Amino acid sequence: MINMYFTYLLQLSNDDYYTGSTKNIKLRLDKHQTGAVLYTSKFRPVYLVWYTAFKNKQLALKFEKYLKSSSGKAFRNKHLI
């Protein structure tokens, strides 16, 4: 089985967005929903807006970092949400 890594985008209950990456997207989303992730515990996710898979962790982390940059946020707003 091929190991995949995911970069994802959540819309939070305060209408803000959270960008993250993980190896196990289902487990990570469950942790967000139950409040186990500190950053999203106050404003729980409402929607999984978008996600994509990468063949290695470095690519997923690199794209997550890009989406958190100012040009990445512009890309997100134009193409992903």
N, C-alpha and C positions, 0 to 999 in steps of 0.2 A: 504494500500500500504506500502511496506517495504521501509524504508529510506536506500539508498545506498550512500556510499562515494567512491570516485575514486582517485586513484593515477595514474598519467599519465606522459608520456615522449614525449617532442617535440623536433624536430630537427629544429634549428634556421637557418636563412639565412647565418650566418657566419660559418655553419657546427658544431657549438657547440650544446649541449643538455641542455634542461631545464626540471627539474623534479618538479612536483607540485601535489597538491591534492585539491579536491573540492567536494562539494555536488552536484553541477549542472555542469556537464562537458560541455554541449553545451554552456551555458552562459559563462563559463570561457574561452573556446576556442574562442568564439566571442570577448571577451575582449582582449585576446592576439592578435588576428588578427587586431583589430582596434587601437592597441597601448595604450590601457587603463591600461595595466600592466607595471609598470615602468621598471622592469628587462628585459622584452622582447620587449620594445618599440623601441629600436634602431635596433635590429636584429629580425625582425618579424618571427614567426614560418612558416616553409615551410611544414612540415609534422607532423601529429600526429603519432608518431612511435609506441606507445604502451599505453595501459591503462588496468586497472583491477578494479574491484569493491570489496568493503569491506562492512561488515554489520554494522560497526560503525566507527565514525570519528577517534577514537584513533588508530585503526588498520591501517587506511589509512595514518595517520600522522607518525606512527611508520615506515611503509614501505617506505614512502617518505624520512624520515631521513636516513634510511639504504641506499637507493639508492644514497644519496648524500655523503655517507662515501666512503673512498677509497676502501674497500672491496665491497661495493655496486656498485661502478662504474665498478669494475672488473666484477661483476656479470652481470651488464647491458651490458657491451661490449661483453661478451661471450654468453649471452642468449637472450637479448632483441633487440639488433640492428644488 
